[in-house]
């Protein structure tokens, strides 16, 4: 039976308690995506990616009508979309559903999730504060470290100077959302959230945005002891302190990605393939646990 790429996000089974959760997670995630895009459109009318970006963001927060609310609503809806999609991917991984996918279908799932995290990362840079600028500089340094093509690759994502935030702005507001929606187009048709999921998501995000205050932005010229990147980048940031930049920022992530993409290629039905599949599966889970430990250590240590 042929499995098209849309099978990557099909309903995972019966509607018991666990089946119901697996059924609800992607629909709640798509609801958060819809709300994130709508709030992002509102913010895009006020955001200027050139000049003093930090001052512009502060003006949106304090002077634009309900700017603080739209910033927080956009932030939490984007975070929840990516977190729910990550949980959904982990659901596939832990239950070893990758064995039912074509290599292209599994690669599409991994690519889509990676683009979602990169969208969050560009949004973090666009805060324009010390943390965002610092994260952008680290990312630019990692790109420059790529042998042979580093400078050309860097110019595709970040240009130092007055235009530092311009390319991240284009990726965050135009290229990445369009690409993610395009890659998930068949899944969006299959999982189009109904009014119940949209209402639950909206109420939860609305309450959060009203109750929880925005994390204070750090002025670019402020003196601070520790500057941290976004939560999902903390593990790499920790490794960069003790390991060579090429190893921590390029070799290790690419090796993990290669092993993850190789999972559906190993057919466990073959006589000697089961140990290889189990070993690769063990490596992926071990890497995820270790990275989670590094992230928690960086966040609370």
Long-range contacts (C-beta under 8 A, 24 or more apart in sequence): 3-100, 3-101, 3-102, 3-105, 4-102, 4-105, 4-186, 5-102, 5-104, 5-105, 5-108, 5-186, 6-186, 6-187, 6-190, 7-100, 7-101, 7-102, 7-105, 8-92, 8-101, 8-105, 8-106, 8-108, 8-109, 8-187, 9-88, 9-109, 9-184, 9-187, 9-190, 9-191, 10-190, 12-91, 12-92, 12-95, 12-97, 22-88, 22-91, 24-197, 25-84, 25-87, 25-88, 25-91, 26-84, 26-85, 26-88, 26-187, 26-191, 27-191, 27-193, 27-194, 27-197, 28-80, 28-84, 28-193, 28-197, 28-200, 28-201, 29-80, 29-81, 29-84, 29-85, 29-88, 30-81, 30-184, 30-187, 30-188, 30-191, 30-192, 30-193, 30-197, 31-193, 31-197, 31-198, 31-200, 31-201, 31-202, 32-77, 32-78, 32-80, 32-81, 32-84, 32-201, 32-205, 33-77, 33-81, 33-180, 34-193, 34-198, 35-73, 35-77, 35-198, 35-201, 35-202, 35-205, 36-74, 36-77, 36-78, 36-81, 37-177, 39-70, 39-73, 39-74, 39-77, 40-74, 40-78, 40-173, 40-177, 42-70, 42-74, 43-67, 43-70, 43-71, 43-74, 44-173, 47-126, 47-169, 47-173, 49-126, 49-165, 49-166, 49-168, 49-169, 49-170, 50-162, 50-163, 50-165, 50-166, 51-162, 52-128, 53-126, 53-128, 53-165, 54-127, 54-128, 54-129, 54-217, 54-219, 54-220, 55-128, 56-128, 57-126, 57-127, 57-128, 57-129, 57-217, 58-217, 61-214, 68-214, 69-209, 69-210, 71-214, 72-208, 72-209, 72-212, 72-213, 72-214, 73-205, 73-206, 73-209, 75-123, 75-214, 76-205, 76-208, 76-209, 76-212, 77-201, 77-205, 78-119, 78-120, 78-123, 79-120, 80-201, 80-205, 81-116, 82-113, 82-116, 82-117, 82-119, 82-120, 85-112, 85-113, 85-116, 86-113, 89-113, 93-284, 93-285, 96-281, 98-263, 98-264, 99-263, 99-264, 99-268, 99-277, 101-264, 102-264, 103-261, 103-264, 103-265, 105-264, 106-261, 106-263, 106-264, 107-261, 108-183, 110-257, 110-260, 110-261, 111-183, 112-180, 112-183, 112-184, 114-257, 115-176, 115-179, 115-180, 115-183, 116-180, 117-232, 118-171, 118-176, 119-171, 119-172, 119-176, 119-177, 119-180, 120-230, 120-232, 121-230, 121-232, 121-233, 122-168, 122-169, 122-171, 122-172, 122-176, 123-172, 124-229, 124-230, 124-233, 125-165, 125-168, 126-165, 126-168, 126-169, 126-172, 127-217, 128-165, 128-217, 128-220, 129-217, 129-218, 129-219, 129-220, 130-218, 130-219, 130-220, 130-221, 130-222, 130-224, 130-227, 131-217, 131-218, 131-227, 131-228, 131-229, 133-164, 133-220, 134-227, 134-229, 135-229, 135-230, 135-233, 136-164, 136-165, 136-168, 138-229, 138-237, 138-240, 141-245, 142-245, 142-249, 142-250, 145-245, 145-246, 145-249, 145-250, 146-250, 147-246, 228-298, 228-299, 231-295, 231-299, 232-295, 234-294, 234-295, 234-298, 234-299, 235-291, 235-292, 235-294, 235-295, 235-298, 237-298, 238-294, 238-295, 238-297, 238-298, 239-294, 256-284, 256-287, 259-283, 259-284, 259-287, 260-284
